[in-house]
Every structure is written in structure tokens, then in C-alpha cells.
Amino acid sequence: MESYTVVRPEHLNHYGHLFGGCLLKWVDEIAWIAASRDNPGCRFVTVGMDRVEFHRGVHQGAVLRFDAGESCRGRSSVTYGVQVFADDIETGAEEPIFSTCITFVRLDEAGRKIPID
């Protein structure tokens, strides 16, 4: 699944760069949406995120492209790889800024793990 967002002033830290927490929130949300769309009717919660390493800073106005896809499936869990790229609208250049894998587990209404159909 591919998604985009624009880095706005409210997403910046006091140095003028994107807050890492904003990026992690977007990555988690987009991976969850991808997992939920690929597995209709499943109630997923995040149980883990692999390595968190920011490759470079991102400034206001950058367009971020998120690419999320399933990378591993277990009995009650599914892992999605997410890659994030920053686009420079003026030059058309795209640079990788972040990548990770996020694992979700399927829960029933009582919060117990259940198999993914």
C-alpha cells in the first residue's frame, strides 16, 4: 500500500526538522491500515516495531511517501515492512529516510490472541 503526507509546521521540532515521533505514528498507522485492508474483519494491535533509525532529517514542506507491504505471517500475527521516502517537490528527487518492520497481532473482543483467517 502506498500513502503520502506533507510535513507541516506542527510536525517540526525546535530545530526545524520532523519530530521522530510524528514519523513513527504515521508509519504505525499506515502499516495498520495496510494490514487491516489486506485482512478484512481482523482486529489488529501493534506488538512490536523493529529497528528505529532515522537516515536523515526532513524539513517542512517535504512530501513523504510511505510504502507498506506484508513481509511475514504467523498463526495470529502479521508483519509489515514500511519504507519512507522524502520527495523534494522542486527537484523531483526522492531519498529514503526510514524503514522498519511492524508486527501486529489479531485479538478477539476480549483481547485474546486468535488465528488470522
Contacts in CASP RR format, 6 or more apart in sequence:
PFRMAT RR
TARGET T0000
AUTHOR 0000-0000-0000
METHOD contacts of the structure
MODEL  1
MESYTVVRPEHLNHYGHLFGGCLLKWVDEIAWIAASRDNPGCRFVTVGMD
RVEFHRGVHQGAVLRFDAGESCRGRSSVTYGVQVFADDIETGAEEPIFST
CITFVRLDEAGRKIPID
1 30 0 8 1.000
1 33 0 8 1.000
1 34 0 8 1.000
1 37 0 8 1.000
1 67 0 8 1.000
1 68 0 8 1.000
1 69 0 8 1.000
2 65 0 8 1.000
2 66 0 8 1.000
2 67 0 8 1.000
2 68 0 8 1.000
3 30 0 8 1.000
3 33 0 8 1.000
3 65 0 8 1.000
3 66 0 8 1.000
3 68 0 8 1.000
4 63 0 8 1.000
4 64 0 8 1.000
4 65 0 8 1.000
4 66 0 8 1.000
5 26 0 8 1.000
5 63 0 8 1.000
5 64 0 8 1.000
5 66 0 8 1.000
6 61 0 8 1.000
6 62 0 8 1.000
6 63 0 8 1.000
6 64 0 8 1.000
7 18 0 8 1.000
7 58 0 8 1.000
7 59 0 8 1.000
7 60 0 8 1.000
7 61 0 8 1.000
7 62 0 8 1.000
7 63 0 8 1.000
7 64 0 8 1.000
8 60 0 8 1.000
8 61 0 8 1.000
9 60 0 8 1.000
11 18 0 8 1.000
11 19 0 8 1.000
11 22 0 8 1.000
11 60 0 8 1.000
12 18 0 8 1.000
12 19 0 8 1.000
12 59 0 8 1.000
12 60 0 8 1.000
13 19 0 8 1.000
13 20 0 8 1.000
16 59 0 8 1.000
16 60 0 8 1.000
17 57 0 8 1.000
17 58 0 8 1.000
17 59 0 8 1.000
18 57 0 8 1.000
18 58 0 8 1.000
18 59 0 8 1.000
18 62 0 8 1.000
20 54 0 8 1.000
23 54 0 8 1.000
23 58 0 8 1.000
23 64 0 8 1.000
23 84 0 8 1.000
23 97 0 8 1.000
23 98 0 8 1.000
24 49 0 8 1.000
24 52 0 8 1.000
26 64 0 8 1.000
26 66 0 8 1.000
27 49 0 8 1.000
27 66 0 8 1.000
27 82 0 8 1.000
27 84 0 8 1.000
27 98 0 8 1.000
27 100 0 8 1.000
27 102 0 8 1.000
28 46 0 8 1.000
28 49 0 8 1.000
28 102 0 8 1.000
30 66 0 8 1.000
30 68 0 8 1.000
30 82 0 8 1.000
31 68 0 8 1.000
31 69 0 8 1.000
31 80 0 8 1.000
31 81 0 8 1.000
31 82 0 8 1.000
31 102 0 8 1.000
31 104 0 8 1.000
32 44 0 8 1.000
32 46 0 8 1.000
32 102 0 8 1.000
32 104 0 8 1.000
33 68 0 8 1.000
34 68 0 8 1.000
34 69 0 8 1.000
34 70 0 8 1.000
34 80 0 8 1.000
35 42 0 8 1.000
35 44 0 8 1.000
35 70 0 8 1.000
35 78 0 8 1.000
35 80 0 8 1.000
35 104 0 8 1.000
36 42 0 8 1.000
36 44 0 8 1.000
38 70 0 8 1.000
38 78 0 8 1.000
39 78 0 8 1.000
39 106 0 8 1.000
39 116 0 8 1.000
39 117 0 8 1.000
42 106 0 8 1.000
42 116 0 8 1.000
42 117 0 8 1.000
43 106 0 8 1.000
43 107 0 8 1.000
43 108 0 8 1.000
43 109 0 8 1.000
44 78 0 8 1.000
44 104 0 8 1.000
44 105 0 8 1.000
44 106 0 8 1.000
44 107 0 8 1.000
45 104 0 8 1.000
45 105 0 8 1.000
45 107 0 8 1.000
46 102 0 8 1.000
46 103 0 8 1.000
46 104 0 8 1.000
47 77 0 8 1.000
47 103 0 8 1.000
47 104 0 8 1.000
47 105 0 8 1.000
48 102 0 8 1.000
48 103 0 8 1.000
49 100 0 8 1.000
49 101 0 8 1.000
49 102 0 8 1.000
49 103 0 8 1.000
50 100 0 8 1.000
50 101 0 8 1.000
50 102 0 8 1.000
51 100 0 8 1.000
52 100 0 8 1.000
53 98 0 8 1.000
54 97 0 8 1.000
54 98 0 8 1.000
55 95 0 8 1.000
55 96 0 8 1.000
55 97 0 8 1.000
55 98 0 8 1.000
56 86 0 8 1.000
56 95 0 8 1.000
56 97 0 8 1.000
57 97 0 8 1.000
58 64 0 8 1.000
58 86 0 8 1.000
58 97 0 8 1.000
61 89 0 8 1.000
62 86 0 8 1.000
62 87 0 8 1.000
62 88 0 8 1.000
63 86 0 8 1.000
63 87 0 8 1.000
63 89 0 8 1.000
64 84 0 8 1.000
64 85 0 8 1.000
64 86 0 8 1.000
64 87 0 8 1.000
64 97 0 8 1.000
65 84 0 8 1.000
65 85 0 8 1.000
65 86 0 8 1.000
65 87 0 8 1.000
65 94 0 8 1.000
66 82 0 8 1.000
66 83 0 8 1.000
66 84 0 8 1.000
67 82 0 8 1.000
67 83 0 8 1.000
67 84 0 8 1.000
67 85 0 8 1.000
68 80 0 8 1.000
68 81 0 8 1.000
68 82 0 8 1.000
69 80 0 8 1.000
69 81 0 8 1.000
69 82 0 8 1.000
70 78 0 8 1.000
70 79 0 8 1.000
70 80 0 8 1.000
70 81 0 8 1.000
71 79 0 8 1.000
71 80 0 8 1.000
71 81 0 8 1.000
71 101 0 8 1.000
72 78 0 8 1.000
72 79 0 8 1.000
72 101 0 8 1.000
72 103 0 8 1.000
73 79 0 8 1.000
73 116 0 8 1.000
74 116 0 8 1.000
75 115 0 8 1.000
75 116 0 8 1.000
76 105 0 8 1.000
76 106 0 8 1.000
76 113 0 8 1.000
76 114 0 8 1.000
76 115 0 8 1.000
76 116 0 8 1.000
77 103 0 8 1.000
77 104 0 8 1.000
77 105 0 8 1.000
77 106 0 8 1.000
77 116 0 8 1.000
78 103 0 8 1.000
78 104 0 8 1.000
78 106 0 8 1.000
78 116 0 8 1.000
79 101 0 8 1.000
79 102 0 8 1.000
79 103 0 8 1.000
79 104 0 8 1.000
80 101 0 8 1.000
80 102 0 8 1.000
80 104 0 8 1.000
81 99 0 8 1.000
81 100 0 8 1.000
81 101 0 8 1.000
81 102 0 8 1.000
82 98 0 8 1.000
82 99 0 8 1.000
82 100 0 8 1.000
82 101 0 8 1.000
82 102 0 8 1.000
83 96 0 8 1.000
83 98 0 8 1.000
83 99 0 8 1.000
84 96 0 8 1.000
84 97 0 8 1.000
84 98 0 8 1.000
84 99 0 8 1.000
85 94 0 8 1.000
85 95 0 8 1.000
85 96 0 8 1.000
85 97 0 8 1.000
86 94 0 8 1.000
86 95 0 8 1.000
86 97 0 8 1.000
87 93 0 8 1.000
87 94 0 8 1.000
88 94 0 8 1.000
88 95 0 8 1.000
105 113 0 8 1.000
106 113 0 8 1.000
106 114 0 8 1.000
106 115 0 8 1.000
106 116 0 8 1.000
107 113 0 8 1.000
107 114 0 8 1.000
108 114 0 8 1.000
END
